[in-house]
Amino acid sequence: MNINIANVLLMIIPMVLAITLHEAAHAFVAYRYGDSTAKAQGRLSLNPIVHIDPMGTIVVPGLMFIFSAAAGIPLIFGWAKPVPIVPSRFRNIRQGLRMTALAGPLSNVAMALAWGLLLLLYRWLPDTLQSPFAQMCMYGISFNAVLFALNILPIPPLDGSRVVESFLNAKSSEAYRKIEPYGTWIILALLISGALNYVLYPLASLVFNLVAMMIQI
């Protein structure tokens, strides 16, 4: 197996930013709506270290890259520590939950657009830097498009489920939350079966198309 270290290095920055800013966006919006829990725990920060989950940010991405590189399609994907939220501290609980949940996926859309704008600059770089810079930008767009698509799904504990829950009454919300212990297994089953691709691809394509429209590719 021949692992391209250059590709690894080009993936790391976009992946870390995608995960870090996603969690920081949750913390920022939660704070704005009255919950200072994340801020008090140092999570209202752009420092990647405070958001690192040993398994999701290091082990899983590392193993995923090793096995995917062996298959000839090197990929890195992972997650950070969830931002602590105490809904009872929100000035408006439903609105606070909804906007805090949406902040993460929407931050990924914003970052995809930012990487798209950066992609426009590659022609002004020296010839030796153009290709790696463009590749890093494409990784940035891809990571954020997939993170948006995944997190917007209404499967607990993903962000999309929090948005759905914010519209439910107490009884329905309680029943919905009972799915959460099985959420990871549901996602894993969808991933292994290939069914997840049929959901993620259209959602991620929305972000890709938005970036393409913006930079007129």
Buried (B, 14 or more C-beta within 10 A) or exposed (E): EEEEEEBBEBBBEBBBBBBBBBBBBBBBBBBBBBBEBBBEBEBBBEEBEBBBBEEBBEEBBEEBBEEBBEEEEBBBBBBBBBBBBEBEBBEEBBEBBBBBBBBBBBBBBBBBBBBBEBBEEBEEEEEEEBEBBBBBBBBBBBBBBBBBBBBBBBBBBBBBBBBBBBEBEEEEBEEBBEBEEEBEEBBEEBEEEEEBEEBBEEBBEBBBEBBEEEBEE
